Amino acid sequence: MCARLVAGGVTIEGGDAGGALELRLAGLAPGRHRLVVFLNVTDGKPADLRARTVVAVAGGPSISVAPSFRAADDEVAQTVALEFEAVAGEDAVIQFKPDPADAAATVRNVVLNGFALDYSARRRLRKNRFRICARRRTISGGSIRWS
């Protein structure tokens, strides 16, 4: 088990030139949902060389943020909150990609440490969050499916 939610996570293998990831949430009840994702870099590559991350709901809202760098606590790590409509029988798809506006960045990989689905207050995140529990794990397929 991870010591902290943001102590581990996933990145794209060989993705420093432009790694992208998608999170597919399957089996959600139709209607409005709120998703919070945790973005905290745990490797030793300097934060000032990294591209910001664009987090987007497929066909919906997006936001560009800089991941936190080696946050010591879940409460201070970078989070992004998005609301979206789930459709019966369809996966909700959340995309993570390097921000194309950060052209000078030499590290263009993304990181996802975990997520929380349908919570009402940050203090309640502990009950409704899911950690991706692996220190600096890399994946090559670029897609995680959660159901």
Residue pairs with C-beta under 8 A, 6 or more apart in sequence:
1 133
2 8
2 131
2 133
2 135
4 73
4 74
5 38
5 74
5 77
5 113
5 114
5 129
5 131
6 38
6 40
6 42
6 68
6 71
6 73
6 74
6 77
6 113
6 114
7 42
7 113
7 135
8 42
8 113
8 131
8 132
8 133
8 134
8 135
8 136
8 137
9 38
9 40
9 42
9 111
9 112
9 113
9 114
9 132
9 134
9 136
9 137
10 21
10 111
10 112
10 132
10 134
10 137
10 138
10 139
10 144
11 19
11 43
11 109
11 110
11 111
11 136
11 137
11 138
11 139
12 19
12 20
12 21
12 109
12 110
12 138
12 139
12 140
12 142
13 19
13 138
13 139
13 140
14 138
14 140
15 108
15 109
15 110
15 138
16 45
16 106
16 107
16 108
16 109
17 108
18 97
18 98
18 108
18 109
19 98
19 108
19 109
19 110
19 142
20 95
20 96
20 97
20 98
20 110
20 142
21 95
21 96
21 97
21 110
21 112
21 139
21 142
21 143
21 144
22 58
22 93
22 94
22 95
22 96
22 142
22 143
22 144
23 37
23 93
23 94
23 96
23 112
23 115
23 143
23 144
23 146
24 91
24 92
24 93
24 94
24 143
24 144
24 145
24 146
25 35
25 86
25 91
25 92
25 93
25 94
25 117
25 146
25 147
26 91
26 145
26 146
26 147
27 147
28 86
28 92
29 86
30 85
30 86
30 87
30 88
31 85
31 86
32 83
32 84
32 85
32 86
33 83
33 84
33 85
33 86
33 92
33 117
33 118
34 81
34 82
34 83
34 117
34 118
34 119
35 57
35 81
35 82
35 83
35 84
35 92
35 94
35 115
35 116
35 117
36 79
36 80
36 81
36 82
36 115
36 116
36 117
36 119
36 125
36 129
37 55
37 79
37 80
37 82
37 94
37 96
37 112
37 114
37 115
38 74
38 77
38 78
38 79
38 112
38 113
38 114
38 115
38 129
39 53
39 55
39 65
39 67
39 68
39 77
39 78
39 79
39 80
39 110
39 111
39 112
39 113
40 67
40 68
40 69
40 70
40 71
40 77
40 78
40 111
40 113
41 47
41 50
41 67
41 68
41 69
41 70
41 111
42 70
42 111
42 113
42 135
42 136
43 136
45 107
47 66
47 69
49 105
49 106
49 107
50 66
50 67
50 102
50 105
50 107
50 108
50 109
51 98
51 99
51 102
51 105
51 107
51 108
52 64
52 65
52 66
52 98
52 99
52 101
52 102
52 105
53 64
53 65
53 66
53 67
53 96
53 97
53 98
53 99
53 110
53 111
54 62
54 63
54 64
54 95
54 96
54 97
54 98
54 99
55 62
55 63
55 64
55 65
55 80
55 82
55 94
55 95
55 96
56 62
56 63
56 94
56 95
56 97
57 82
57 84
57 92
57 93
57 94
57 95
58 92
58 93
58 94
58 95
60 82
60 84
60 85
61 82
61 83
61 84
63 80
63 82
64 99
64 101
65 78
65 80
66 78
67 78
67 111
68 76
68 77
68 78
71 77
71 78
74 125
75 122
77 113
82 94
84 92
86 92
91 145
96 110
96 112
97 110
98 105
98 108
98 109
98 110
102 108
112 132
112 144
113 131
113 132
114 129
114 130
114 131
114 132
115 129
115 130
116 125
116 128
116 129
116 130
117 128
117 130
118 128
119 125
119 127
119 128
119 129
130 146
132 144
